Amino acid sequence: MKRAFFDTNLIIAYLFFLNSLHLQSKEAFKIYDELYWSNFVQEEFNHRFLIKQKYLKLFFNDLQKYLQNPNQEFYSYFDLKNFALDNYSGKFMEDVKSSISPFWNEYFGIETQISFLDIKKAINYCLKDLSITLNSNKKDLENIMHLTPKRTNDYPDIDILLKNNRVSDEDRIVILDGHDFACFSSDPIDFVTFDNDCFNGANGLEMLCFESVKGKHDFKY
């Protein structure tokens, strides 16, 4: 039986089908029999879920309004990308931009030019998925994730090493939560993250109790 402690970004990628790493995340969920997260990861996930859902719903609602009076009859992936670039910035822009290619692939496949009427229809389906389906899937996910015991050890020596490796404050908390759980587990625990800095920081420390550290490149589809 294979067990793993998951980072927040992997869980978000799994839940949101409009995510460039969604297929890799599905492979990660398929491989492991038991999945774990800490209180911190759960709280970070809930916060990130609400923000990402809000951003994507706002974007597709804005796009739908824009297509009420379209400037052209047919649109491409690049037209949607340019619409996003012209209207958003920061984290909003980051979430929106990364959703456009999965949206196009999900609803239009290899087609390069789509009529604005067909895009509007696809947006309606997408908004439904971002509300009803997504919230339902979130409840299902919460039922399969196991919560680890609350960590009481700060592991200052490991924390300093991770900080020196330019691992962020939040990622250090996640790594140490997983490490603490793995140290006291009777079974091997993998640590899985799709964040490059988090992966590099954890993968470079032999003193961590993980069976192995895996990143997005370890999961093919």
Protein Blocks (a to p, Z undefined) as FASTA:
>chain_A
ZZddddfklmmmmmmmbbfklmmmmmmmmmpmbdcddfklmmmmmmmmmmmmmmmmmmmm
mmmmmmmmccbfbdcfklmmmmmmmmggcjllmmmmmmmmmmmmmmnomafbdcfklmmm
mmmmmmmmmmmmmmmmmmmmmmmpccddddfbfolmlmmmmmmnopafklmmmmmmmmmm
mmmpcbdcddddfbfklmmmmmmpmkbcbfbdcdfklpcZZ
